[in-house]
Amino acid sequence: MGAATLVLVVTAVLVVSIPAPPGVLLAIAIIGVFAAVAALGFVATRITNRAFGDSDDPEHSDPHPTQ
């Protein structure tokens, strides 16, 4: 299970299990969506850094090389 999926599942469980007014549940759901996007970005950055590293090679570090 991916990190963003896990966050969304936890958010859904919280929304279903907490007896609260609809506004509070909506706020929890919105925070859960933002947390899922943050988790997705964190994992994507980690994977990219593992694949390419922090090398000084301009071929992998500069998307628009100037020659």
Biopython code that builds the backbone (N, CA, C, O; Angstrom):
import numpy as np
from Bio.PDB.StructureBuilder import StructureBuilder

atoms = [
    (1, "MET", "N", (0.849, -1.166, 0.000)),
    (1, "MET", "CA", (0.000, 0.000, 0.000)),
    (1, "MET", "C", (0.898, 1.233, 0.000)),
    (1, "MET", "O", (1.858, 1.311, 0.767)),
    (2, "GLY", "N", (0.587, 2.173, -0.847)),
    (2, "GLY", "CA", (1.377, 3.393, -0.916)),
    (2, "GLY", "C", (1.104, 4.319, 0.254)),
    (2, "GLY", "O", (0.115, 4.170, 0.972)),
    (3, "ALA", "N", (1.988, 5.265, 0.428)),
    (3, "ALA", "CA", (1.876, 6.192, 1.558)),
    (3, "ALA", "C", (0.613, 7.048, 1.457)),
    (3, "ALA", "O", (-0.096, 7.235, 2.446)),
    (4, "ALA", "N", (0.338, 7.564, 0.270)),
    (4, "ALA", "CA", (-0.850, 8.408, 0.104)),
    (4, "ALA", "C", (-2.129, 7.595, 0.300)),
    (4, "ALA", "O", (-3.098, 8.087, 0.879)),
    (5, "THR", "N", (-2.130, 6.362, -0.179)),
    (5, "THR", "CA", (-3.292, 5.499, 0.004)),
    (5, "THR", "C", (-3.527, 5.218, 1.479)),
    (5, "THR", "O", (-4.663, 5.231, 1.954)),
    (6, "LEU", "N", (-2.447, 4.964, 2.193)),
    (6, "LEU", "CA", (-2.558, 4.711, 3.627)),
    (6, "LEU", "C", (-3.144, 5.924, 4.359)),
    (6, "LEU", "O", (-3.993, 5.774, 5.237)),
    (7, "VAL", "N", (-2.691, 7.110, 3.996)),
    (7, "VAL", "CA", (-3.217, 8.332, 4.628)),
    (7, "VAL", "C", (-4.703, 8.490, 4.323)),
    (7, "VAL", "O", (-5.480, 8.855, 5.206)),
    (8, "LEU", "N", (-5.103, 8.222, 3.088)),
    (8, "LEU", "CA", (-6.520, 8.349, 2.731)),
    (8, "LEU", "C", (-7.382, 7.312, 3.446)),
    (8, "LEU", "O", (-8.509, 7.609, 3.845)),
    (9, "VAL", "N", (-6.860, 6.100, 3.608)),
    (9, "VAL", "CA", (-7.611, 5.065, 4.328)),
    (9, "VAL", "C", (-7.785, 5.459, 5.793)),
    (9, "VAL", "O", (-8.875, 5.328, 6.350)),
    (10, "VAL", "N", (-6.712, 5.941, 6.411)),
    (10, "VAL", "CA", (-6.799, 6.385, 7.809)),
    (10, "VAL", "C", (-7.788, 7.545, 7.935)),
    (10, "VAL", "O", (-8.565, 7.598, 8.888)),
    (11, "THR", "N", (-7.761, 8.459, 6.990)),
    (11, "THR", "CA", (-8.696, 9.585, 7.009)),
    (11, "THR", "C", (-10.137, 9.100, 6.896)),
    (11, "THR", "O", (-11.014, 9.570, 7.620)),
    (12, "ALA", "N", (-10.378, 8.166, 5.993)),
    (12, "ALA", "CA", (-11.735, 7.636, 5.831)),
    (12, "ALA", "C", (-12.210, 6.938, 7.100)),
    (12, "ALA", "O", (-13.364, 7.092, 7.500)),
    (13, "VAL", "N", (-11.329, 6.175, 7.732)),
    (13, "VAL", "CA", (-11.693, 5.499, 8.983)),
    (13, "VAL", "C", (-12.013, 6.527, 10.068)),
    (13, "VAL", "O", (-12.969, 6.358, 10.825)),
    (14, "LEU", "N", (-11.215, 7.590, 10.142)),
    (14, "LEU", "CA", (-11.487, 8.639, 11.132)),
    (14, "LEU", "C", (-12.833, 9.309, 10.886)),
    (14, "LEU", "O", (-13.600, 9.533, 11.823)),
    (15, "VAL", "N", (-13.118, 9.626, 9.632)),
    (15, "VAL", "CA", (-14.370, 10.316, 9.303)),
    (15, "VAL", "C", (-15.570, 9.431, 9.639)),
    (15, "VAL", "O", (-16.592, 9.925, 10.115)),
    (16, "VAL", "N", (-15.450, 8.138, 9.395)),
    (16, "VAL", "CA", (-16.565, 7.230, 9.662)),
    (16, "VAL", "C", (-16.731, 6.966, 11.151)),
    (16, "VAL", "O", (-17.856, 6.816, 11.629)),
    (17, "SER", "N", (-15.632, 6.907, 11.890)),
    (17, "SER", "CA", (-15.711, 6.474, 13.286)),
    (17, "SER", "C", (-15.902, 7.600, 14.305)),
    (17, "SER", "O", (-16.303, 7.333, 15.438)),
    (18, "ILE", "N", (-15.626, 8.838, 13.935)),
    (18, "ILE", "CA", (-15.740, 9.944, 14.893)),
    (18, "ILE", "C", (-17.145, 10.550, 14.819)),
    (18, "ILE", "O", (-17.571, 11.007, 13.759)),
    (19, "PRO", "N", (-17.859, 10.552, 15.944)),
    (19, "PRO", "CA", (-19.169, 11.217, 15.952)),
    (19, "PRO", "C", (-18.977, 12.727, 16.158)),
    (19, "PRO", "O", (-18.802, 13.195, 17.283)),
    (20, "ALA", "N", (-19.014, 13.456, 15.080)),
    (20, "ALA", "CA", (-18.781, 14.901, 15.137)),
    (20, "ALA", "C", (-19.714, 15.584, 14.143)),
    (20, "ALA", "O", (-20.294, 14.932, 13.274)),
    (21, "PRO", "N", (-19.854, 16.894, 14.275)),
    (21, "PRO", "CA", (-20.672, 17.646, 13.311)),
    (21, "PRO", "C", (-20.074, 17.548, 11.900)),
    (21, "PRO", "O", (-18.876, 17.315, 11.743)),
    (22, "PRO", "N", (-20.908, 17.726, 10.893)),
    (22, "PRO", "CA", (-20.437, 17.612, 9.511)),
    (22, "PRO", "C", (-19.275, 18.545, 9.174)),
    (22, "PRO", "O", (-18.401, 18.176, 8.390)),
    (23, "GLY", "N", (-19.250, 19.733, 9.747)),
    (23, "GLY", "CA", (-18.159, 20.672, 9.467)),
    (23, "GLY", "C", (-16.816, 20.149, 9.946)),
    (23, "GLY", "O", (-15.800, 20.316, 9.271)),
    (24, "VAL", "N", (-16.812, 19.519, 11.106)),
    (24, "VAL", "CA", (-15.572, 18.950, 11.645)),
    (24, "VAL", "C", (-15.114, 17.786, 10.778)),
    (24, "VAL", "O", (-13.924, 17.648, 10.494)),
    (25, "LEU", "N", (-16.056, 16.951, 10.358)),
    (25, "LEU", "CA", (-15.710, 15.817, 9.503)),
    (25, "LEU", "C", (-15.177, 16.291, 8.150)),
    (25, "LEU", "O", (-14.261, 15.689, 7.591)),
    (26, "LEU", "N", (-15.753, 17.363, 7.635)),
    (26, "LEU", "CA", (-15.256, 17.928, 6.381)),
    (26, "LEU", "C", (-13.832, 18.440, 6.553)),
    (26, "LEU", "O", (-12.987, 18.236, 5.681)),
    (27, "ALA", "N", (-13.565, 19.101, 7.666)),
    (27, "ALA", "CA", (-12.210, 19.596, 7.933)),
    (27, "ALA", "C", (-11.222, 18.439, 8.037)),
    (27, "ALA", "O", (-10.109, 18.529, 7.518)),
    (28, "ILE", "N", (-11.612, 17.360, 8.697)),
    (28, "ILE", "CA", (-10.736, 16.186, 8.803)),
    (28, "ILE", "C", (-10.471, 15.606, 7.417)),
    (28, "ILE", "O", (-9.339, 15.234, 7.106)),
    (29, "ALA", "N", (-11.503, 15.527, 6.586)),
    (29, "ALA", "CA", (-11.339, 14.989, 5.238)),
    (29, "ALA", "C", (-10.408, 15.858, 4.397)),
    (29, "ALA", "O", (-9.559, 15.335, 3.675)),
    (30, "ILE", "N", (-10.557, 17.168, 4.483)),
    (30, "ILE", "CA", (-9.697, 18.078, 3.709)),
    (30, "ILE", "C", (-8.252, 17.981, 4.184)),
    (30, "ILE", "O", (-7.329, 17.953, 3.370)),
    (31, "ILE", "N", (-8.056, 17.931, 5.490)),
    (31, "ILE", "CA", (-6.697, 17.775, 6.024)),
    (31, "ILE", "C", (-6.105, 16.447, 5.560)),
    (31, "ILE", "O", (-4.916, 16.371, 5.251)),
    (32, "GLY", "N", (-6.926, 15.409, 5.512)),
    (32, "GLY", "CA", (-6.462, 14.107, 5.034)),
    (32, "GLY", "C", (-6.019, 14.137, 3.582)),
    (32, "GLY", "O", (-5.021, 13.513, 3.221)),
    (33, "VAL", "N", (-6.757, 14.859, 2.749)),
    (33, "VAL", "CA", (-6.364, 14.973, 1.333)),
    (33, "VAL", "C", (-5.036, 15.717, 1.209)),
    (33, "VAL", "O", (-4.162, 15.307, 0.445)),
    (34, "PHE", "N", (-4.884, 16.810, 1.958)),
    (34, "PHE", "CA", (-3.610, 17.539, 1.919)),
    (34, "PHE", "C", (-2.463, 16.680, 2.448)),
    (34, "PHE", "O", (-1.355, 16.729, 1.914)),
    (35, "ALA", "N", (-2.721, 15.900, 3.486)),
    (35, "ALA", "CA", (-1.688, 15.014, 4.027)),
    (35, "ALA", "C", (-1.313, 13.931, 3.018)),
    (35, "ALA", "O", (-0.149, 13.541, 2.934)),
    (36, "ALA", "N", (-2.282, 13.448, 2.260)),
    (36, "ALA", "CA", (-1.997, 12.441, 1.236)),
    (36, "ALA", "C", (-1.114, 13.024, 0.132)),
    (36, "ALA", "O", (-0.181, 12.367, -0.330)),
    (37, "VAL", "N", (-1.404, 14.239, -0.284)),
    (37, "VAL", "CA", (-0.575, 14.893, -1.309)),
    (37, "VAL", "C", (0.836, 15.126, -0.776)),
    (37, "VAL", "O", (1.812, 14.944, -1.505)),
    (38, "ALA", "N", (0.949, 15.524, 0.484)),
    (38, "ALA", "CA", (2.271, 15.725, 1.088)),
    (38, "ALA", "C", (3.041, 14.414, 1.161)),
    (38, "ALA", "O", (4.239, 14.384, 0.881)),
    (39, "ALA", "N", (2.372, 13.336, 1.532)),
    (39, "ALA", "CA", (3.031, 12.025, 1.589)),
    (39, "ALA", "C", (3.482, 11.593, 0.204)),
    (39, "ALA", "O", (4.573, 11.046, 0.044)),
    (40, "LEU", "N", (2.652, 11.833, -0.788)),
    (40, "LEU", "CA", (2.999, 11.498, -2.165)),
    (40, "LEU", "C", (4.233, 12.268, -2.615)),
    (40, "LEU", "O", (5.132, 11.691, -3.226)),
    (41, "GLY", "N", (4.284, 13.552, -2.323)),
    (41, "GLY", "CA", (5.447, 14.362, -2.692)),
    (41, "GLY", "C", (6.703, 13.935, -1.971)),
    (41, "GLY", "O", (7.782, 13.909, -2.563)),
    (42, "PHE", "N", (6.577, 13.598, -0.692)),
    (42, "PHE", "CA", (7.738, 13.151, 0.084)),
    (42, "PHE", "C", (8.311, 11.865, -0.489)),
    (42, "PHE", "O", (9.523, 11.744, -0.663)),
    (43, "VAL", "N", (7.445, 10.908, -0.781)),
    (43, "VAL", "CA", (7.904, 9.624, -1.315)),
    (43, "VAL", "C", (8.490, 9.805, -2.713)),
    (43, "VAL", "O", (9.512, 9.197, -3.031)),
    (44, "ALA", "N", (7.867, 10.622, -3.545)),
    (44, "ALA", "CA", (8.386, 10.849, -4.896)),
    (44, "ALA", "C", (9.763, 11.501, -4.854)),
    (44, "ALA", "O", (10.640, 11.146, -5.642)),
    (45, "THR", "N", (9.958, 12.443, -3.950)),
    (45, "THR", "CA", (11.263, 13.093, -3.811)),
    (45, "THR", "C", (12.316, 12.097, -3.361)),
    (45, "THR", "O", (13.441, 12.105, -3.861)),
    (46, "ARG", "N", (11.953, 11.244, -2.420)),
    (46, "ARG", "CA", (12.901, 10.226, -1.938)),
    (46, "ARG", "C", (13.303, 9.264, -3.036)),
    (46, "ARG", "O", (14.478, 8.920, -3.171)),
    (47, "ILE", "N", (12.326, 8.826, -3.823)),
    (47, "ILE", "CA", (12.612, 7.892, -4.909)),
    (47, "ILE", "C", (13.498, 8.556, -5.953)),
    (47, "ILE", "O", (14.437, 7.937, -6.454)),
    (48, "THR", "N", (13.209, 9.807, -6.284)),
    (48, "THR", "CA", (14.020, 10.524, -7.268)),
    (48, "THR", "C", (15.441, 10.719, -6.769)),
    (48, "THR", "O", (16.391, 10.533, -7.529)),
    (49, "ASN", "N", (15.602, 11.090, -5.507)),
    (49, "ASN", "CA", (16.948, 11.267, -4.956)),
    (49, "ASN", "C", (17.711, 9.956, -4.915)),
    (49, "ASN", "O", (18.924, 9.946, -5.123)),
    (50, "ARG", "N", (17.034, 8.859, -4.653)),
    (50, "ARG", "CA", (17.711, 7.559, -4.675)),
    (50, "ARG", "C", (18.147, 7.191, -6.083)),
    (50, "ARG", "O", (19.225, 6.630, -6.278)),
    (51, "ALA", "N", (17.308, 7.506, -7.067)),
    (51, "ALA", "CA", (17.613, 7.134, -8.444)),
    (51, "ALA", "C", (18.753, 7.963, -9.019)),
    (51, "ALA", "O", (19.634, 7.425, -9.689)),
    (52, "PHE", "N", (18.742, 9.261, -8.763)),
    (52, "PHE", "CA", (19.728, 10.138, -9.375)),
    (52, "PHE", "C", (20.761, 10.661, -8.396)),
    (52, "PHE", "O", (21.836, 11.090, -8.813)),
    (53, "GLY", "N", (20.468, 10.637, -7.124)),
    (53, "GLY", "CA", (21.407, 11.128, -6.122)),
    (53, "GLY", "C", (21.605, 12.629, -6.228)),
    (53, "GLY", "O", (20.918, 13.315, -6.985)),
    (54, "ASP", "N", (22.544, 13.114, -5.464)),
    (54, "ASP", "CA", (22.885, 14.534, -5.491)),
    (54, "ASP", "C", (24.212, 14.715, -6.206)),
    (54, "ASP", "O", (25.142, 15.313, -5.665)),
    (55, "SER", "N", (24.294, 14.198, -7.419)),
    (55, "SER", "CA", (25.558, 14.247, -8.145)),
    (55, "SER", "C", (25.771, 15.619, -8.772)),
    (55, "SER", "O", (24.835, 16.405, -8.918)),
    (56, "ASP", "N", (27.012, 15.889, -9.137)),
    (56, "ASP", "CA", (27.354, 17.133, -9.818)),
    (56, "ASP", "C", (27.324, 16.958, -11.333)),
    (56, "ASP", "O", (27.748, 17.849, -12.069)),
    (57, "ASP", "N", (26.834, 15.834, -11.794)),
    (57, "ASP", "CA", (26.757, 15.555, -13.219)),
    (57, "ASP", "C", (25.679, 16.441, -13.846)),
    (57, "ASP", "O", (24.506, 16.291, -13.505)),
    (58, "PRO", "N", (26.038, 17.362, -14.753)),
    (58, "PRO", "CA", (25.042, 18.276, -15.327)),
    (58, "PRO", "C", (23.986, 17.560, -16.165)),
    (58, "PRO", "O", (22.888, 18.082, -16.353)),
    (59, "GLU", "N", (24.309, 16.375, -16.666)),
    (59, "GLU", "CA", (23.331, 15.646, -17.466)),
    (59, "GLU", "C", (22.116, 15.243, -16.630)),
    (59, "GLU", "O", (20.999, 15.187, -17.144)),
    (60, "HIS", "N", (22.333, 14.963, -15.347)),
    (60, "HIS", "CA", (21.242, 14.531, -14.486)),
    (60, "HIS", "C", (20.742, 15.630, -13.553)),
    (60, "HIS", "O", (19.675, 15.477, -12.957)),
    (61, "SER", "N", (21.459, 16.707, -13.410)),
    (61, "SER", "CA", (21.049, 17.720, -12.442)),
    (61, "SER", "C", (20.444, 18.966, -13.080)),
    (61, "SER", "O", (19.765, 19.728, -12.392)),
    (62, "ASP", "N", (20.666, 19.196, -14.362)),
    (62, "ASP", "CA", (20.165, 20.404, -15.013)),
    (62, "ASP", "C", (19.186, 20.013, -16.116)),
    (62, "ASP", "O", (19.602, 19.435, -17.120)),
    (63, "PRO", "N", (17.893, 20.314, -15.958)),
    (63, "PRO", "CA", (16.935, 19.922, -16.985)),
    (63, "PRO", "C", (17.060, 20.724, -18.280)),
    (63, "PRO", "O", (16.612, 20.265, -19.330)),
    (64, "HIS", "N", (17.658, 21.908, -18.225)),
    (64, "HIS", "CA", (17.838, 22.736, -19.416)),
    (64, "HIS", "C", (19.318, 23.106, -19.546)),
    (64, "HIS", "O", (19.722, 24.198, -19.146)),
    (65, "PRO", "N", (20.116, 22.210, -20.097)),
    (65, "PRO", "CA", (21.554, 22.504, -20.175)),
    (65, "PRO", "C", (21.853, 23.644, -21.149)),
    (65, "PRO", "O", (21.223, 23.760, -22.200)),
    (66, "THR", "N", (22.805, 24.465, -20.791)),
    (66, "THR", "CA", (23.261, 25.544, -21.670)),
    (66, "THR", "C", (24.654, 25.196, -22.149)),
    (66, "THR", "O", (25.561, 24.948, -21.353)),
    (67, "GLN", "N", (24.810, 25.180, -23.459)),
    (67, "GLN", "CA", (26.113, 24.797, -24.011)),
    (67, "GLN", "C", (26.693, 25.906, -24.836)),
    (67, "GLN", "O", (27.787, 25.763, -25.381)),
]
sb = StructureBuilder()
sb.init_structure("model")
sb.init_model(0)
sb.init_chain("A")
sb.init_seg("    ")
for serial, (resi, resn, name, xyz) in enumerate(atoms, 1):
    if name == "N":
        sb.init_residue(resn, " ", resi, " ")
    sb.init_atom(name, np.array(xyz, "f"), 0.0, 1.0, " ", f" {name:<3s}", serial, name[0])
structure = sb.get_structure()
